[in-house]
Amino acid sequence: MSNETEKKAYKGKSITVTFEARRCLHAAECVHGLPEVFAPGERPWIRPDGAEAERLAEVVRRCPSGALQYELVD
């Protein structure tokens, strides 16, 4: 499976964010919404512990393509 088709998971203490590159429309809702979590120039580019889980979930829900998803950790 190539990098473009797989869903990559970024695990935080209370939330896991997944990203599917091939679905991304580069609307940058994530980057503008939480630049402290989403930093495209860095690796890893998603740092889930950079913000409160509820706030991060709110920004992920704004993703127009559905490339970003999240799951709250119990």
N, CA, C and O atoms as CSV, one atom per row, in Angstrom:
chain,resi,resn,atom,element,x,y,z
A,1,MET,N,N,0.837,-1.192,0.000
A,1,MET,CA,C,0.000,0.000,0.000
A,1,MET,C,C,0.879,1.251,0.000
A,1,MET,O,O,1.809,1.355,0.800
A,2,SER,N,N,0.598,2.174,-0.866
A,2,SER,CA,C,1.412,3.389,-0.928
A,2,SER,C,C,0.989,4.367,0.160
A,2,SER,O,O,-0.092,4.247,0.736
A,3,ASN,N,N,1.848,5.322,0.428
A,3,ASN,CA,C,1.589,6.347,1.434
A,3,ASN,C,C,0.333,7.147,1.158
A,3,ASN,O,O,-0.336,7.599,2.087
A,4,GLU,N,N,0.007,7.327,-0.119
A,4,GLU,CA,C,-1.139,8.146,-0.494
A,4,GLU,C,C,-2.480,7.515,-0.139
A,4,GLU,O,O,-3.465,8.231,0.041
A,5,THR,N,N,-2.539,6.194,-0.034
A,5,THR,CA,C,-3.826,5.539,0.191
A,5,THR,C,C,-4.044,5.134,1.642
A,5,THR,O,O,-5.173,4.833,2.029
A,6,GLU,N,N,-3.016,5.119,2.433
A,6,GLU,CA,C,-3.244,4.668,3.797
A,6,GLU,C,C,-3.671,5.787,4.729
A,6,GLU,O,O,-3.376,6.963,4.515
A,7,LYS,N,N,-4.378,5.374,5.768
A,7,LYS,CA,C,-4.832,6.301,6.790
A,7,LYS,C,C,-3.795,6.255,7.903
A,7,LYS,O,O,-3.501,5.182,8.430
A,8,LYS,N,N,-3.244,7.393,8.263
A,8,LYS,CA,C,-2.211,7.443,9.288
A,8,LYS,C,C,-2.819,7.941,10.599
A,8,LYS,O,O,-3.590,8.900,10.609
A,9,ALA,N,N,-2.468,7.286,11.697
A,9,ALA,CA,C,-3.008,7.644,13.005
A,9,ALA,C,C,-1.984,8.399,13.843
A,9,ALA,O,O,-0.809,8.034,13.894
A,10,TYR,N,N,-2.448,9.449,14.494
A,10,TYR,CA,C,-1.619,10.248,15.388
A,10,TYR,C,C,-2.275,10.166,16.755
A,10,TYR,O,O,-3.315,10.781,16.994
A,11,LYS,N,N,-1.660,9.401,17.652
A,11,LYS,CA,C,-2.261,9.143,18.963
A,11,LYS,C,C,-1.825,10.155,20.012
A,11,LYS,O,O,-0.640,10.438,20.188
A,12,GLY,N,N,-2.827,10.688,20.698
A,12,GLY,CA,C,-2.574,11.599,21.808
A,12,GLY,C,C,-3.065,10.947,23.087
A,12,GLY,O,O,-3.553,9.818,23.062
A,13,LYS,N,N,-2.940,11.647,24.201
A,13,LYS,CA,C,-3.381,11.093,25.485
A,13,LYS,C,C,-4.896,10.872,25.526
A,13,LYS,O,O,-5.362,9.861,26.050
A,14,SER,N,N,-5.670,11.827,24.970
A,14,SER,CA,C,-7.121,11.690,25.068
A,14,SER,C,C,-7.856,11.690,23.733
A,14,SER,O,O,-9.083,11.606,23.694
A,15,ILE,N,N,-7.094,11.787,22.627
A,15,ILE,CA,C,-7.716,11.766,21.303
A,15,ILE,C,C,-6.715,11.216,20.287
A,15,ILE,O,O,-5.513,11.464,20.381
A,16,THR,N,N,-7.231,10.471,19.325
A,16,THR,CA,C,-6.413,9.992,18.211
A,16,THR,C,C,-6.980,10.614,16.943
A,16,THR,O,O,-8.182,10.544,16.689
A,17,VAL,N,N,-6.103,11.222,16.150
A,17,VAL,CA,C,-6.512,11.845,14.894
A,17,VAL,C,C,-5.967,10.992,13.756
A,17,VAL,O,O,-4.796,10.610,13.766
A,18,THR,N,N,-6.814,10.694,12.776
A,18,THR,CA,C,-6.331,9.969,11.603
A,18,THR,C,C,-6.391,10.901,10.394
A,18,THR,O,O,-7.237,11.791,10.304
A,19,PHE,N,N,-5.462,10.660,9.468
A,19,PHE,CA,C,-5.358,11.487,8.269
A,19,PHE,C,C,-5.200,10.601,7.048
A,19,PHE,O,O,-4.347,9.715,7.013
A,20,GLU,N,N,-6.030,10.850,6.050
A,20,GLU,CA,C,-5.993,10.115,4.801
A,20,GLU,C,C,-5.582,11.097,3.693
A,20,GLU,O,O,-6.412,11.854,3.188
A,21,ALA,N,N,-4.299,11.075,3.323
A,21,ALA,CA,C,-3.724,12.062,2.398
A,21,ALA,C,C,-4.473,12.172,1.069
A,21,ALA,O,O,-4.654,13.274,0.551
A,22,ARG,N,N,-4.908,11.039,0.515
A,22,ARG,CA,C,-5.534,11.083,-0.816
A,22,ARG,C,C,-6.880,11.798,-0.810
A,22,ARG,O,O,-7.366,12.202,-1.867
A,23,ARG,N,N,-7.493,11.962,0.368
A,23,ARG,CA,C,-8.781,12.662,0.453
A,23,ARG,C,C,-8.617,14.157,0.711
A,23,ARG,O,O,-9.567,14.924,0.549
A,24,CYS,N,N,-7.423,14.570,1.110
A,24,CYS,CA,C,-7.187,15.956,1.518
A,24,CYS,C,C,-7.347,16.935,0.355
A,24,CYS,O,O,-6.776,16.738,-0.718
A,25,LEU,N,N,-8.132,17.995,0.581
A,25,LEU,CA,C,-8.364,19.036,-0.425
A,25,LEU,C,C,-7.500,20.272,-0.159
A,25,LEU,O,O,-7.574,21.256,-0.896
A,26,HIS,N,N,-6.690,20.217,0.884
A,26,HIS,CA,C,-5.806,21.325,1.257
A,26,HIS,C,C,-6.569,22.628,1.507
A,26,HIS,O,O,-6.109,23.710,1.143
A,27,ALA,N,N,-7.729,22.505,2.127
A,27,ALA,CA,C,-8.520,23.686,2.494
A,27,ALA,C,C,-7.871,24.405,3.677
A,27,ALA,O,O,-8.149,25.579,3.922
A,28,ALA,N,N,-7.009,23.700,4.407
A,28,ALA,CA,C,-6.246,24.236,5.546
A,28,ALA,C,C,-7.109,24.665,6.724
A,28,ALA,O,O,-6.678,25.476,7.544
A,29,GLU,N,N,-8.331,24.127,6.819
A,29,GLU,CA,C,-9.186,24.415,7.982
A,29,GLU,C,C,-8.467,24.006,9.271
A,29,GLU,O,O,-8.553,24.698,10.286
A,30,CYS,N,N,-7.766,22.884,9.219
A,30,CYS,CA,C,-7.066,22.369,10.396
A,30,CYS,C,C,-5.923,23.304,10.805
A,30,CYS,O,O,-5.795,23.675,11.972
A,31,VAL,N,N,-5.103,23.675,9.829
A,31,VAL,CA,C,-3.944,24.524,10.089
A,31,VAL,C,C,-4.370,25.891,10.622
A,31,VAL,O,O,-3.771,26.409,11.564
A,32,HIS,N,N,-5.417,26.476,10.012
A,32,HIS,CA,C,-5.898,27.778,10.484
A,32,HIS,C,C,-6.593,27.657,11.832
A,32,HIS,O,O,-6.497,28.557,12.667
A,33,GLY,N,N,-7.297,26.538,12.048
A,33,GLY,CA,C,-8.038,26.344,13.294
A,33,GLY,C,C,-7.161,26.084,14.503
A,33,GLY,O,O,-7.426,26.609,15.585
A,34,LEU,N,N,-6.119,25.281,14.334
A,34,LEU,CA,C,-5.231,24.935,15.450
A,34,LEU,C,C,-3.789,24.779,14.961
A,34,LEU,O,O,-3.294,23.658,14.838
A,35,PRO,N,N,-3.120,25.887,14.686
A,35,PRO,CA,C,-1.735,25.792,14.200
A,35,PRO,C,C,-0.782,25.136,15.197
A,35,PRO,O,O,0.281,24.649,14.812
A,36,GLU,N,N,-1.161,25.123,16.481
A,36,GLU,CA,C,-0.308,24.484,17.487
A,36,GLU,C,C,-0.383,22.954,17.404
A,36,GLU,O,O,0.467,22.261,17.963
A,37,VAL,N,N,-1.390,22.433,16.713
A,37,VAL,CA,C,-1.546,20.989,16.531
A,37,VAL,C,C,-1.149,20.572,15.117
A,37,VAL,O,O,-0.451,19.575,14.930
A,38,PHE,N,N,-1.598,21.341,14.124
A,38,PHE,CA,C,-1.363,21.002,12.718
A,38,PHE,C,C,-0.250,21.868,12.134
A,38,PHE,O,O,-0.455,23.053,11.871
A,39,ALA,N,N,0.921,21.279,11.932
A,39,ALA,CA,C,2.084,22.002,11.406
A,39,ALA,C,C,2.644,21.236,10.211
A,39,ALA,O,O,3.522,20.388,10.372
A,40,PRO,N,N,2.133,21.536,9.000
A,40,PRO,CA,C,2.505,20.780,7.796
A,40,PRO,C,C,3.995,20.705,7.507
A,40,PRO,O,O,4.446,19.745,6.881
A,41,GLY,N,N,4.763,21.676,7.940
A,41,GLY,CA,C,6.198,21.670,7.677
A,41,GLY,C,C,7.009,20.823,8.636
A,41,GLY,O,O,8.219,20.674,8.464
A,42,GLU,N,N,6.354,20.265,9.648
A,42,GLU,CA,C,7.060,19.497,10.670
A,42,GLU,C,C,6.671,18.032,10.632
A,42,GLU,O,O,5.665,17.663,10.027
A,43,ARG,N,N,7.479,17.190,11.288
A,43,ARG,CA,C,7.162,15.770,11.410
A,43,ARG,C,C,7.241,15.382,12.872
A,43,ARG,O,O,8.264,15.671,13.492
A,44,PRO,N,N,6.245,14.752,13.474
A,44,PRO,CA,C,4.944,14.524,12.850
A,44,PRO,C,C,4.197,15.850,12.672
A,44,PRO,O,O,4.346,16.763,13.484
A,45,TRP,N,N,3.412,15.949,11.631
A,45,TRP,CA,C,2.735,17.231,11.365
A,45,TRP,C,C,1.465,17.421,12.182
A,45,TRP,O,O,0.936,18.530,12.266
A,46,ILE,N,N,0.970,16.328,12.791
A,46,ILE,CA,C,-0.191,16.432,13.685
A,46,ILE,C,C,0.265,16.046,15.086
A,46,ILE,O,O,0.781,14.949,15.300
A,47,ARG,N,N,0.068,16.960,16.041
A,47,ARG,CA,C,0.438,16.707,17.432
A,47,ARG,C,C,-0.811,16.842,18.302
A,47,ARG,O,O,-1.104,17.924,18.811
A,48,PRO,N,N,-1.550,15.732,18.473
A,48,PRO,CA,C,-2.845,15.748,19.168
A,48,PRO,C,C,-2.810,16.300,20.597
A,48,PRO,O,O,-3.820,16.812,21.081
A,49,ASP,N,N,-1.675,16.202,21.270
A,49,ASP,CA,C,-1.614,16.705,22.644
A,49,ASP,C,C,-1.363,18.209,22.709
A,49,ASP,O,O,-1.192,18.768,23.792
A,50,GLY,N,N,-1.342,18.865,21.541
A,50,GLY,CA,C,-1.102,20.305,21.493
A,50,GLY,C,C,-2.320,21.145,21.833
A,50,GLY,O,O,-2.219,22.367,21.951
A,51,ALA,N,N,-3.475,20.499,21.994
A,51,ALA,CA,C,-4.707,21.218,22.337
A,51,ALA,C,C,-5.637,20.285,23.098
A,51,ALA,O,O,-5.453,19.068,23.101
A,52,GLU,N,N,-6.630,20.868,23.736
A,52,GLU,CA,C,-7.641,20.103,24.459
A,52,GLU,C,C,-8.411,19.235,23.448
A,52,GLU,O,O,-8.734,19.689,22.351
A,53,ALA,N,N,-8.694,17.999,23.829
A,53,ALA,CA,C,-9.339,17.037,22.930
A,53,ALA,C,C,-10.633,17.560,22.310
A,53,ALA,O,O,-10.859,17.381,21.114
A,54,GLU,N,N,-11.486,18.206,23.111
A,54,GLU,CA,C,-12.758,18.708,22.593
A,54,GLU,C,C,-12.554,19.779,21.530
A,54,GLU,O,O,-13.262,19.804,20.524
A,55,ARG,N,N,-11.600,20.650,21.749
A,55,ARG,CA,C,-11.286,21.724,20.799
A,55,ARG,C,C,-10.729,21.116,19.505
A,55,ARG,O,O,-11.089,21.538,18.406
A,56,LEU,N,N,-9.858,20.133,19.650
A,56,LEU,CA,C,-9.277,19.467,18.490
A,56,LEU,C,C,-10.356,18.744,17.685
A,56,LEU,O,O,-10.358,18.805,16.456
A,57,ALA,N,N,-11.266,18.068,18.368
A,57,ALA,CA,C,-12.364,17.368,17.695
A,57,ALA,C,C,-13.210,18.351,16.899
A,57,ALA,O,O,-13.643,18.047,15.788
A,58,GLU,N,N,-13.444,19.523,17.466
A,58,GLU,CA,C,-14.234,20.569,16.807
A,58,GLU,C,C,-13.569,21.013,15.494
A,58,GLU,O,O,-14.244,21.187,14.479
A,59,VAL,N,N,-12.258,21.192,15.523
A,59,VAL,CA,C,-11.529,21.605,14.325
A,59,VAL,C,C,-11.492,20.470,13.288
A,59,VAL,O,O,-11.634,20.722,12.092
A,60,VAL,N,N,-11.306,19.242,13.738
A,60,VAL,CA,C,-11.291,18.093,12.820
A,60,VAL,C,C,-12.641,17.965,12.100
A,60,VAL,O,O,-12.685,17.624,10.918
A,61,ARG,N,N,-13.734,18.237,12.810
A,61,ARG,CA,C,-15.069,18.152,12.189
A,61,ARG,C,C,-15.257,19.177,11.076
A,61,ARG,O,O,-16.145,19.014,10.240
A,62,ARG,N,N,-14.439,20.230,11.049
A,62,ARG,CA,C,-14.518,21.250,9.997
A,62,ARG,C,C,-13.864,20.811,8.692
A,62,ARG,O,O,-14.022,21.482,7.672
A,63,CYS,N,N,-13.140,19.707,8.704
A,63,CYS,CA,C,-12.424,19.239,7.516
A,63,CYS,C,C,-13.435,18.929,6.414
A,63,CYS,O,O,-14.239,18.007,6.558
A,64,PRO,N,N,-13.405,19.696,5.299
A,64,PRO,CA,C,-14.425,19.534,4.260
A,64,PRO,C,C,-14.354,18.220,3.485
A,64,PRO,O,O,-15.352,17.788,2.909
A,65,SER,N,N,-13.195,17.588,3.465
A,65,SER,CA,C,-13.036,16.367,2.668
A,65,SER,C,C,-13.225,15.094,3.467
A,65,SER,O,O,-13.426,14.023,2.895
A,66,GLY,N,N,-13.164,15.202,4.799
A,66,GLY,CA,C,-13.225,14.006,5.632
A,66,GLY,C,C,-11.876,13.305,5.726
A,66,GLY,O,O,-11.792,12.189,6.238
A,67,ALA,N,N,-10.817,13.953,5.235
A,67,ALA,CA,C,-9.476,13.365,5.313
A,67,ALA,C,C,-9.041,13.212,6.770
A,67,ALA,O,O,-8.314,12.282,7.122
A,68,LEU,N,N,-9.494,14.131,7.599
A,68,LEU,CA,C,-9.195,14.069,9.036
A,68,LEU,C,C,-10.398,13.470,9.753
A,68,LEU,O,O,-11.542,13.837,9.487
A,69,GLN,N,N,-10.125,12.550,10.659
A,69,GLN,CA,C,-11.144,11.950,11.515
A,69,GLN,C,C,-10.547,11.906,12.918
A,69,GLN,O,O,-9.342,12.084,13.090
A,70,TYR,N,N,-11.388,11.670,13.914
A,70,TYR,CA,C,-10.840,11.550,15.260
A,70,TYR,C,C,-11.615,10.513,16.041
A,70,TYR,O,O,-12.740,10.145,15.702
A,71,GLU,N,N,-10.972,10.057,17.096
A,71,GLU,CA,C,-11.597,9.113,18.019
A,71,GLU,C,C,-11.125,9.507,19.415
A,71,GLU,O,O,-9.925,9.612,19.669
A,72,LEU,N,N,-12.076,9.722,20.310
A,72,LEU,CA,C,-11.724,10.067,21.674
A,72,LEU,C,C,-11.298,8.793,22.396
A,72,LEU,O,O,-11.913,7.739,22.231
A,73,VAL,N,N,-10.248,8.899,23.191
A,73,VAL,CA,C,-9.742,7.770,23.954
A,73,VAL,C,C,-10.468,7.741,25.297
A,73,VAL,O,O,-10.568,8.764,25.974
A,74,ASP,N,N,-10.967,6.586,25.674
A,74,ASP,CA,C,-11.701,6.477,26.950
A,74,ASP,C,C,-10.739,6.442,28.124
A,74,ASP,O,O,-11.171,6.353,29.273
